[in-house]
């Protein structure tokens, strides 16, 4: 039984058998993922280590390649990966590529043409459908690669030249983290791929999905493969539990932090209980609005003793955590409602002192390129002056940012807490939008009426179509009569 280290207030005291059993059971139930032994892990930093490792594994494949990623961009990096996959498919390797329709929206079909022509299979996850107006909200945010069923990769990196940065424009590479996995856990990564692949068409043949106990061991590392899907909240429950059980330290890195109130309260409670809680987030983001809403949530964290740092590079995209020098997590899940409840996500949770300490060392290196945020008397301010790099221009809003905005607006209306300067900016934007809507409604009501009418027509038509389909769907062996129309409502025995 593994020593989780969270049942003991001292890092070096060995937990009892009962404590280890309780922690093991709690983690398994919270994450919905078993603890798998006999693995080896390699920590990979940024595109300079992840991309070469992926391409080397792909070019060495002899049986199968299963590649899943949120964004596969139609640029030189995307084409390099597609061409490498196509070369293997032409050599007889079974190649399956799954990308998210919304994440890869700007990529054209011609990007994947070489792979399809070579015999590879390509699927887009959850494209927009006329009969499902809100179905597009569930996204496949996972980033994984499994080669020959023996080596796997899980990370926060997408396939895009943006992760390389723009040296000519003085923008450095994006900061991101991934892991290479060997051993029985690779089978669980492939099971996660099979789940989303099967949602887009015919499922993987069962004989191509190995059982983890049949995969040869490659080391001594204990880990969990946490494959979250919408509304399962496995990673959210686990994040909450780690915040509650951490005894000494909890160091978090997140690209789009917009914490829900229960999680923020858990972090604050840990900090007030003398746990060293740190949060590293980007100072410039590819989604600028999320940064604004993230900053709007700094105050309660800082007041509770959580240390907040902003990365000074071009973009911090990593999603990772390390606690008490024994537990670590790397993957695709951000600390916001979109990842916790809305998306398909994939993370590796590791229970190994050596790997956790390697993560701690990397975290301290990252803090050397970050600025700590502290509370001034009337505002939140950086501890030292810095010159920000220019913001990346591409970006969209997120569900998580809207949640943070909602909490800020509610606090202002109900006057439940004091708001700071950063939150005032968010309120200013909301107030201007509301005033603009009110002005349109009073002066040009047709501008508002037309989209509302069109949306209602679309939604009403979709619901009517679904009602008609459901009315036509009957179990085998039933007739056209409704319950209660026969003289006797008891089931017939014929």
N, C-alpha and C positions, 0 to 999 in steps of 0.2 A: 504493500500500500504506500502511495507516495506521501511525502511530507510536504504539505501545502504551506506551512509556515504562518498561516493566518490565525490559527487557534492559540498561538503563543505570543505574549507581548514582547518577547525577546527573540531576536533573529537567530541566535545560536542555540536556543534550547530546543531539543527534539520534542516534537509533539507526541502525545501518547497515542496508542492505537485507536482508542475511542475518538480522540480529537481528529485524527487523520481520517477515520471512517466517516465522521459527521461532515467534515469539510468536503471530502470526495463526493459524498452523496448530494450535498447542497449544490456544489458546482455542476454536477451532472444534470440535476433536475432544473437548475436555473438556465443553463445554456442549452439543454436538450441535446447534449453531445457527450459521448463516453470519453473517458481518458484512455489514450492509446499509447502503448509503450514501444520500445525497440526502434526508435526513429533517430535520424540525425538531421540537424538543422544548420543552415548557413545564412547568416544575416547579410543582406544585400542593400547597399545604400545608393540611392539616386539612380538615374538612367545609366550612368557610366558603369555600374556593376550589374544592374538588372537586365538591361537589353542584351549585352553580350552573352550573359548566361542563358537567357531564353533562346537566342539565336543558335548558340552552340548546341543546346539540347534539341532544338528543332532539326538542325542539319544532321544530327546524329541519329535521328529516329529511324527505326527499322520496322515497326509494326503499326503504331497509331499515334496521333496527335489530337488532343482535345484542347481547344483554345477558346477562352471566354473573356470578353473585355467590354467595358462600358463604352469606350471611345476607341475606334480605329480610324484614324484621320487619313484623309486622302492627301498625304504629303510624302516626303522622301522616306520617313521612318515607316509609315503605314505601307508604302509600296515595297520597302525592303522586307518587311515581315510577310506580306502576301506572296511575294516572289519566292521566299524561302519555303513557305508552306506549299506553294504550287510545285516547286521542284521535288519535294518529297512525295506529293500526291502522284506526280507523273512517274515516280519510281515504285509505285504500288503501295505506299503507306496510306492507311486510312486516316484522312484528315477531315476534322469537323471544326468549323469556325462559327462561333456565336457572338454577335455584337448587339448592342442595344440600339433600337431604332432611333430613339430621341437623342441619345448621347452621340451617335454617329450621323446625325441628321444631315450635316453638311457634306458627308462623303457620298460620292456618286457610285452607282452600280458598277461602273467600269473598273473601279478599284479592285473589286473581287472577281472580275471576269477571268484573269489568268488562273485563279485557283479553281473556279468552276470548270473551266475548259480542261484542266489537268485531272479532273475527276474528284476534286474535293467537294465537300458539302458545306454550304454557307446558309445560315439562317439569321434573320433579324428578329429580335425579341420585342414583342408587343407593339407592332406598328399601329398607327392611328386608324380607328375604324369608325365609320359613320354610325353604326348601331351601338357604339360603346363610348359615349361622350366623355366619360370620366375614367375609362379603363386605362388611358395613357399615363395616369398618375403613378401606377406601379411600374418601376423600372428595374432592370437587371444591372445593378451597380457592381457586380462581382468582377474581379480580375484574377484569373487563374489560368494555368497551363499544366497539362499532364502529358508526358511523353512516355510511350511504351508501357504505361501503367507502373513505372518504377521510379520516376522522378517528377516532382510537382513544384509549382511556384504559386505563391499567393502574395498579393501586394496591393498597394494603393495606386500603382502606376497604370496609366492608359497608354495606348500606342499612338504617340504623336510627337512631332518634332518640338512641340512646346516644352516638353520635359527636358530638352537639351538647352533651353534658353536661347538668347539672341545676342551672341558676343558682339556683333556689329553695332547693336543698339545699347551695349553695355548692360544687358540683362543676363544674369547668371542662370545656371541650370535650376530647375525646380528641385526642391528638397522633398524626397520621398523615400519610403522604406518598403522592402519586400523580404521574403524568405524563400530559400530553397529547401524542399522537404524530400527526404528519402526514407523508405521504410513503410510499415503497414498503413500509416496515416494517408499515404498517397491514394489508397483505395477510397477513402472517405472524400477526398477532393474530387475524385472522378464521380462518385455518387452525387455530389452537389452539382457537377456539370450535367449529369444525366437528368436531374430534376428540371432544370431550366430548359435543357434541350428538348425534353419531352413535352414541354408546354408549347413548343413552336412547331410541332410536327410529330412524325413517327418516333417512338422512344428508341433509345439505344438497345441493341440486343442484350438480353440478360447475361449471356455468356461472355460479353466483353467487359463486364463490370466485376472485377475480382473481389473476393471477400478479404477484409483486412488481415484476418488470421492466416490467409494463404500467401501473403506477401512477405518475402524474406526480411528479417530485421536488418537494420543498418546502423544502429547505435543504441544509446540508453536514454534518449530524451523522451519525456512524457508530454503529450500535448493533446489538445482537442481541436477538431475541425468544426467550427461553428458556422453552419449554413443557414442564415436567417432568411425568412420569407415574410411578406407583408402580414402584419398583425400577430406574428408569433412572438415577437419581442424577446427572443432568447438572449441576444447580445445586450439588450437593455437591462434585463434582469441580472445578467452577470456583471455588468458595469456597476449596477446598484450594489450588488453584493460585495464586490471588491472594494468599493468606497466605504462600505460598512465594516469590513473585516480588516482593512489595512491597519497595521500597528505602528509602523515607523515612517513609511514613505509611500507616496502615490504620485508618480510623475506622468503627466498626460501630454500628448502632442496631437493636435487636431486642426484640420484645414478649415472646417466650417462649424465652429463651435457656437451652438445656440441651445444651451442646456434647458431642458424642461425643469420646472420648479422642484419636483421631487429629487432630481439628480443634483441640482445646484445645492439643495438643502443637505444632501448626503455629503457633498464635498465640504460644505461649510462645517458640518458637524464633525467631520474627520479632522479638519484643521483646528477647530476649537478643542479637540481632544489631543492636541500636540502631535498630530501626524503631519509630516512635511509634504504638503500638497502643492504641486506646481502644475501650471497650465501653460503650454507653449502654443501660440497661435500665430498666423501670418499678420504682418503689418500692412502688406499690400496683397490684394486678392484678385483672382480672375472673376470673382463675383463681388464687386465692391459693396453692394447693399448688405450682404451677409456680414462683412466686416463691421459695418456701422451698427447692426443689430447685436453683433457679438460684443462690441464695446459697451453697448447699452446695458449689458449684464455683468460688467466687471465689478461694479460697486459692492453688491452683496458678498461676492467672493473675497474681495480685498478687505472688506470690513471684518470678515470672519478669520482672516489670516492666510487665505490661499494666495500664493505668489503667482502673478501673471506675467508672462514674458511675450514679447512680440518679435518674431523673426525678422531680421533686417534684409534678407535676400529678396529675390524677385517673387517667389511664391513658395510657401510651405504647404505641401499637399499630403504629408504623411498622416496616418491615423494609427497611433500606437500608444501603449501604456506599459508601465513597469511599476511593480509594487513590492516593497519589502525585500528587494533583492532576490526574490524567489519566483515571482509570477510575472508574465509579460504577455502582451497581445499585439499582433500585427495583422493588418488586413485592409478591408475596404470601408469599414463602418466609421462614419463620423459621429460625433456626439451631438446629434440633433434628431428631431422627430422623423425626418425623412428616412434616415438610415435605421433608426430603432424600430419604426413601425411601418414604413411605406415601401421600402425597397427589398429586393433580393440582394443580400450581402454575404461576404465570405471572409472569415477571420480565423487566424490560428492563435489559440490561447496556450501558452507554454508554461509548464511547471518544472523549471530547471534552474538551479542557481547559476550555473555557468552562463547560460544564455541571458538570463535576467541581468546579470552583472555586465555583460557585453552591451546590453541595451542601456543600462545606466551610464556606462562610459560614453556611449554615443550621444546620450541626452546632454551630458555635461559639455561635450564638444559643441553641440548645437547652441547651448546657452551662451557660449563665447561669442556667437554672432547674433545675439538677441538683446533687446532692451527690456529691462524690467519696468513694469507699470506700477506706480504707487499712488496713494491717495494724498492729494494736497488738501488744503483747508476747504476749498470750494469746488475743486474739480479733480478729475483723474488726469495724471500727467506722467510722461516718461521720466525715469530717474535721471537719464542723461540725454543731452541733445544729440540728434542724429539727422542726417539728410535722407529722406525717403527716396527710394528708387521710384521711377514713374510707374503708375498703375497700369496693369495690363488692361486692354480695352474690352476684351471679349467677356461677356458675363450676362447672367440672367438671375432673376430672383429665385428663392427657394421656399418650400413649405415651412422649413425650420425658421427662416428669417421672419416669415409672416407670424409665426407663433410668438417669437420674441417681441415683435412690434405690438401684437395683441396684448401681451402682458404689460408693456410699457404704457399703452393707451389706457388699459384698465386701471393701472396704478394711478395715473394722472386724474382720471374721472372720479375714482373712489377715494383719492387722497389717502391711500393706505401706507405709503412710504415716501420719503424724500427722493426726488429725482435729481440727477446730476446734469452737467452740461452736455454730455454725449447723448443722453436720453432726450434732452431738450431739442436736439437736432432732429431726432426721429419724430418727435411730436410736431415739430414745425412742418416737416414734410407731410405728415398725415393731415394736419390742419389745412394746409394749402390745397391738398387733393380734395378734401371734403368741401372746401369753399369753391373750388373749380367745378365740382359736380353740382353743387347747389346753384351756381351761376348758370350753368348749362340748363339745369332743370327749369329755372325761372325764365330764361331768355330764349332758349332753343330746345324745348322739350322733345322735339322729334329726334334730336341727336341721341338722346337717351332711350327713347321709346323704340326706335328701330332695332338696335341690337338686343334689347330685352325681349321684344316680340320675336325676333329671329331665333334667339336662344330658346325661348319657350316653345316655339314651333318645332325646333329640332328635338328637344328633350321630350315633348309630348308625343311626337311621332315615334321616337325610339321606344318609349314605354308602351305605346299602343301596339307596336310590332311585337314586343316581347310578350305582352299579354295574349296576343293572338297565337304566338308560337306555343306558349304554355298551355293554352286551351286545347291545342291540337295534339299535345303530347300526353299519351295515356299509357299506363302500364299494359303489358301484353295480357290478353285474356279478359280485359274489361270492355263493357259496352258503352253506349253513348248516354245512358241515363245518369242523372246526378244523384248523389246520396239523398235518400228520403223520397224519391219519386216512385220506387217500388213499394208494394204493399208491405213488404217485410225488409227492414234494413239490415238484417243479419246476413253475413257472408254466405254465399251459396256454396254448396259442396260439390257441384258438378265440375 
